[in-house]
Amino acid sequence: MSNDAMVAITGAGIGGLTLALALHEAGIRCRVYEAVDEIKPLGVGVNILPHAVKELDRLGLLERLRAVAVETKESAFYNAHGQFVYSEPAGIAAGYRWPQFSIHRGDLQMLLLDAVRERLGSDAVVTDHRCTGFDDGADGVTVHFEGFHGGARPSVKAALLVACEGIHSVVRKHFYPDEGAPRYSGVNMWRGSVVWKPFLTGASMVRAGWLSVGKMVIYPIRDNVDGKGNQLVNWVAEIECPQPARRDWNGKGRLEDFYPAFANWSFDWLDVAAMIRTTDVVLEYPMVDQDPLPRWSFGRVTLLGDAAHPMVPRGSNGAGQAILDAPCLAAQLKEFGLTSRALEAYDAIRRKATTDVVLMNRKAPPDAILQRVHELTDGKPFGAIDDVIARDELAAIANAYKNVAGLNREQLNTSNG
């Protein structure tokens, strides 16, 4: 079979690799082209929510996930004084048929990469090929590349091109050359991971504080990393700032730029300040997104994952939405063939769904619980949370997000789609 009967995927991140597996499962030939010359397990923690785990389970990856991730038991909320606000079970404990996993992004990427190479062959992922552009013709797409350190690479002919290169997508820029700058939320975040003893349930995802005074998201992503029962704990500090940080996932951060907001965060359930001080490498990133696009698919080319729908990371849903894109696209290609019609069908389904999540992440993600409590208490300690706000109101905030994000439990558990 010639190359022009395959799907070319640019980007070997979570979305691109999941798509390769989904296409293979559907009997569709593909190849992944990655810009870097060596794929390394970079990044920090991500959460894979039950709707995305469902799709990874369909691809036969559930046990591999269990082996490297922490199965999240609860989502818990605290104020900036360490006082308990609200908690709810997560994943299986919440009645979903699939778990929620907290995992190092690099572990997830390497798990997917290994599966792609095992199932599609060692040459299924081609490194040192950065997409520089393409020509969309009547009989296929010709994709152009250069090496990671420069120098032209041979162009590739394919039936379709799916751009999964993330937030700096060349293909997205081709279709939208005049797109405005990323929309800054007014918040920068600093991220790190550190070996630490288990806290709360040992599988809790904690959100604490609020953005105006300092907010933290904390959860373990690897169990028993040292043979002594300690975990690798991921943390994210978020603070309102007048200027955005540089939009580089691997940009280094400085402790003095954010630590003062958390210097007194030593609680009976976790010494947050000590955890931050002990962290060796801190990364800095602005909380930005892009306005939803009017379309992703043009002829024989489409977008997927962050290249299509970058969103602020406030709902633990960025990686998950890329994972959900992949089987949807594979299903349309299986039904309509390697055609522009299939890309248009995928576009219609997933663009609406992800637009809803992008907008919900802006206005009412799960951590809006903390905003509500912060406003009601003026950021001060309270006597009892029930005197501040009813639990039903807190639950309603959490459930509203789930319904938009595709996490309605009953619908997810019974859906075959």
C-alpha positions in Angstrom: 0.0 0.0 0.0 1.4 3.4 -1.0 1.9 6.3 1.4 -0.9 8.2 -0.3 -3.4 5.7 1.2 -2.5 6.6 4.8 -3.2 9.3 7.3 -0.3 11.5 8.2 -0.3 12.7 11.9 2.0 15.5 12.9 2.8 15.5 16.6 3.5 12.5 18.9 1.8 14.0 21.9 -1.1 12.5 23.8 -3.6 13.3 21.0 -1.5 12.2 18.1 -0.5 8.9 19.7 -4.0 8.1 20.8 -5.2 8.8 17.3 -2.6 6.4 15.8 -3.9 3.6 18.1 -7.6 4.4 17.3 -6.9 4.4 13.6 -5.0 1.1 13.8 -7.9 -0.4 15.7 -10.2 0.8 12.9 -8.0 -0.8 10.3 -6.7 2.5 8.9 -3.0 2.9 8.0 -1.2 5.9 9.5 2.2 7.3 10.5 3.1 9.8 13.1 5.7 12.6 12.5 7.3 14.2 15.5 9.4 17.4 15.6 11.9 16.5 18.2 14.8 14.1 17.5 14.2 12.1 20.7 10.9 11.7 22.5 11.5 12.1 26.3 9.0 11.9 29.2 8.7 15.6 29.8 6.1 17.6 31.8 4.4 17.1 35.1 1.0 15.8 36.2 -2.2 15.5 34.3 -5.5 14.0 35.2 -7.3 11.5 33.0 -11.0 11.6 33.8 -13.4 8.7 33.4 -14.7 9.7 29.9 -11.1 9.6 28.5 -10.2 6.5 30.5 -13.1 4.8 28.8 -11.6 5.4 25.4 -8.1 4.2 26.6 -9.7 1.1 28.0 -11.3 0.4 24.6 -7.8 0.5 23.2 -6.6 -2.1 25.7 -4.6 0.3 27.9 -6.4 0.2 31.3 -4.0 -2.2 33.0 -0.9 -0.3 31.7 -2.4 2.9 33.2 -3.0 1.2 36.5 0.6 0.1 36.6 2.1 3.7 36.3 -0.7 6.0 37.6 -2.4 6.8 40.8 -6.1 6.0 40.8 -7.8 9.1 42.2 -10.3 8.5 45.0 -11.6 11.9 45.8 -11.7 15.5 44.7 -11.3 17.8 47.8 -11.6 21.6 48.2 -10.0 23.7 51.0 -9.7 27.4 51.6 -6.4 29.3 51.9 -6.4 28.7 55.6 -6.5 24.9 55.1 -10.1 24.6 56.2 -12.2 21.8 54.6 -14.8 23.1 52.2 -16.1 20.2 50.1 -15.2 16.8 48.8 -16.7 14.2 46.5 -15.6 10.7 45.4 -13.8 10.4 42.0 -13.8 7.7 39.3 -14.9 4.2 40.4 -15.6 5.5 43.9 -18.1 8.0 42.4 -19.9 5.3 40.6 -18.3 5.6 37.2 -17.5 2.4 35.3 -14.0 3.7 34.7 -11.4 5.2 37.1 -9.9 8.6 37.2 -6.1 8.5 37.0 -3.5 11.1 38.1 -0.4 10.5 36.1 2.9 12.1 35.0 2.4 13.4 31.5 5.6 11.8 30.4 4.5 8.4 31.8 1.3 8.7 29.8 3.1 9.7 26.6 5.6 6.9 26.8 2.9 4.4 27.5 1.1 5.5 24.4 4.3 5.6 22.4 5.2 2.0 23.4 1.8 0.8 22.4 2.0 2.5 19.0 5.3 1.0 18.3 4.2 -2.5 19.4 1.0 -2.5 17.4 1.9 -0.4 14.3 5.6 -1.2 14.1 8.9 0.4 15.1 8.7 2.8 12.2 5.2 4.1 13.0 6.6 7.2 14.7 9.2 9.2 12.8 11.2 11.6 14.8 13.2 14.7 13.7 10.4 15.7 11.4 8.9 19.1 12.1 6.0 20.0 9.9 6.7 23.3 8.0 3.6 23.3 5.7 1.6 21.3 3.3 0.0 21.3 -0.2 -3.6 20.0 -0.4 -4.3 18.6 -3.8 -7.1 16.8 -5.5 -5.4 13.4 -5.0 -4.0 13.9 -1.5 -1.9 16.0 0.8 1.8 16.5 0.5 3.3 17.4 3.9 6.7 19.2 4.2 9.2 18.8 7.0 12.5 20.0 8.3 14.8 18.5 10.9 14.7 19.5 14.6 18.0 21.3 14.2 17.2 22.5 10.7 17.7 21.0 7.2 15.0 19.8 4.9 13.4 16.4 5.2 11.7 14.5 2.4 8.1 15.5 1.9 5.4 12.9 2.5 2.3 12.2 0.4 -0.8 11.1 2.4 -4.6 10.8 1.9 -5.2 13.1 4.9 -3.3 15.2 7.3 -4.2 15.5 11.0 -2.4 18.2 12.9 -1.7 17.3 16.5 1.3 19.6 17.1 -0.2 21.4 20.1 -0.5 25.1 20.9 2.1 26.2 18.4 0.6 24.3 15.5 1.9 25.3 12.1 -1.2 23.9 10.4 -3.5 26.0 12.6 -1.5 29.1 11.8 -1.8 28.3 8.1 -5.6 28.3 8.3 -5.8 31.2 10.7 -2.8 33.4 9.9 -4.4 36.5 11.5 -5.6 34.8 14.6 -5.1 37.0 17.6 -2.8 36.5 20.5 -3.7 33.9 23.1 -6.4 35.0 25.5 -4.8 35.6 28.9 -7.0 34.7 31.8 -5.1 37.1 34.2 -3.5 34.1 36.0 0.0 32.6 35.8 0.8 29.2 37.2 3.9 27.5 38.5 4.2 23.8 38.5 6.4 21.2 40.1 6.7 17.6 41.4 8.4 16.3 44.5 8.8 13.1 46.4 6.5 13.4 49.5 4.7 11.3 52.0 1.0 10.5 51.2 -1.6 13.0 52.4 -5.3 12.7 53.0 -6.4 9.4 51.3 -3.1 9.0 49.5 -5.1 9.4 46.3 -6.8 12.8 46.8 -6.9 15.6 44.2 -6.9 18.9 46.2 -7.8 22.4 45.2 -7.2 25.0 47.8 -7.3 28.8 48.2 -8.4 31.2 45.4 -6.7 32.9 42.5 -6.7 36.4 44.0 -4.7 35.3 47.0 -3.1 32.1 45.8 -4.6 28.8 44.8 -3.0 25.4 44.7 -3.9 22.1 42.9 -2.1 19.1 44.5 -2.3 15.4 43.7 0.0 12.3 43.7 1.1 11.0 40.3 3.3 8.0 41.2 3.1 5.6 44.1 5.9 4.3 46.3 8.7 5.9 44.2 11.4 5.2 46.7 10.5 1.9 48.3 9.5 3.7 51.5 5.9 4.4 50.5 6.5 8.0 49.4 4.8 9.3 46.3 5.7 11.7 43.5 3.3 14.6 44.2 2.4 17.1 41.6 1.5 20.7 42.5 0.3 23.7 40.6 0.4 27.2 42.1 -2.0 29.8 40.5 -2.0 33.5 41.2 -3.6 36.5 39.4 -0.9 38.5 37.7 -1.1 41.6 35.4 1.3 40.2 32.8 1.4 36.7 31.3 4.4 34.4 31.5 6.0 33.1 28.3 3.9 30.5 26.6 6.5 27.7 26.9 5.4 24.4 28.6 9.0 23.9 29.8 9.7 27.5 30.8 11.6 27.7 34.1 9.9 29.6 37.0 11.4 31.5 40.0 10.4 30.7 43.6 10.3 34.4 44.6 7.6 35.2 42.0 5.0 33.1 43.8 6.2 31.5 47.0 5.3 34.4 49.3 1.6 33.8 48.7 2.0 30.3 50.2 4.8 30.8 52.7 2.3 30.3 55.6 0.5 27.3 54.1 1.4 24.6 56.7 -1.8 22.6 57.5 -2.4 19.5 59.5 -3.1 17.6 56.3 -0.1 18.9 54.3 2.8 21.3 54.7 2.4 23.0 51.4 5.1 25.6 51.9 7.7 22.9 52.7 6.6 20.9 49.7 7.2 23.9 47.4 10.6 24.7 48.9 11.7 21.1 48.5 10.9 21.0 44.8 14.0 21.1 42.6 12.6 22.3 39.3 9.7 24.8 39.0 8.0 25.5 35.6 6.1 28.6 34.8 3.2 29.0 32.3 0.4 31.5 31.7 -3.2 30.3 31.9 -4.3 31.1 28.4 -6.6 29.7 25.7 -7.8 30.7 22.3 -11.2 31.7 21.2 -13.0 28.6 19.6 -12.5 28.3 15.9 -15.3 28.4 13.3 -14.0 25.2 11.7 -11.1 22.8 12.0 -11.3 20.9 8.7 -10.3 22.2 5.3 -10.3 19.8 2.4 -8.1 16.9 3.4 -6.6 18.5 6.5 -7.9 18.8 10.1 -6.8 19.7 13.6 -6.9 17.7 16.8 -6.2 18.3 20.5 -4.5 21.5 21.6 -4.0 22.4 18.0 -7.8 22.6 17.7 -9.0 23.7 21.1 -6.4 25.0 23.6 -8.1 25.6 26.9 -7.1 27.0 30.3 -6.2 24.0 32.6 -8.9 24.5 35.2 -11.1 21.4 34.7 -8.5 18.6 34.4 -9.8 18.2 30.9 -7.2 19.3 28.4 -5.5 15.9 27.7 -8.9 14.2 28.1 -10.5 16.2 25.3 -7.6 15.3 22.9 -8.1 11.6 23.8 -11.8 12.0 23.1 -11.1 13.6 19.7 -9.2 10.5 18.5 -11.8 7.8 18.5 -14.4 10.2 17.1 -12.2 11.0 14.1 -11.3 7.3 13.6 -15.0 6.4 13.6 -15.8 9.0 11.0 -13.0 7.8 8.8 -14.1 4.2 9.1 -17.7 5.2 8.1 -16.9 7.6 5.3 -13.4 6.6 4.2 -10.3 8.8 4.0 -12.3 11.7 2.7 -13.0 15.3 3.4 -16.6 14.3 4.3 -15.2 12.3 7.2 -13.2 15.2 8.5 -16.2 17.5 8.2 -18.3 15.0 10.2 -15.6 14.8 12.9 -15.4 18.6 12.9 -19.2 19.0 13.5 -19.2 16.6 16.4 -16.1 17.5 18.3 -15.9 21.2 17.7 -19.2 21.9 19.4 -18.3 19.6 22.3 -14.9 21.2 22.9 -16.2 24.7 22.4 -18.5 24.1 25.3 -15.7 22.9 27.5 -13.4 25.9 26.6 -16.1 28.4 27.5 -17.0 26.5 30.7 -13.4 26.4 31.8 -13.4 30.2 31.5 -16.5 30.9 33.6 -17.4 27.9 35.8 -14.9 25.1 36.2 -15.0 22.9 39.3 -12.8 25.3 41.3 -15.6 27.9 41.1 -16.5 26.3 44.4 -13.5 28.0 45.9 -14.3 31.3 44.4 -17.8 31.2 45.8 -16.6 30.4 49.3 -13.8 33.0 49.1 -16.4 35.7 48.2 -18.8 34.7 50.9 -16.2 34.7 53.6 -14.1 37.6 52.2 -11.1 35.2 52.3 -11.3 34.9 56.1 -11.5 31.7 58.2 -15.0 30.4 58.9 -16.5 28.5 61.8 -18.4 25.9 59.9 -18.7 25.5 56.2 -22.4 24.7 56.5 -23.0 28.2 58.0 -21.3 29.7 54.9 -22.9 27.7 52.0 -25.1 24.7 51.6 -23.4 21.5 50.4 -26.1 21.2 47.7 -25.0 24.5 46.2 -21.4 23.3 46.1 -22.5 20.0 44.5 -24.5 21.9 41.9 -21.3 23.8 40.8 -19.4 20.5 40.4 -22.3 18.8 38.5 -22.8 21.7 36.1 -19.2 21.3 34.9 -19.5 17.5 34.6 -22.6 17.8 32.4 -20.8 20.1 29.9 -17.6 18.2 29.9 -19.1 14.9 29.1 -18.8 13.5 32.6 -22.5 13.0 33.4 -22.2 9.6 35.2 -25.4 8.0 34.0 -24.9 9.0 30.4 -21.2 8.0 30.3 -21.9 4.6 32.0 -24.6 3.7 29.6 -23.3 5.2 26.4 -21.7 3.1 23.7 -20.7 6.1 21.6 
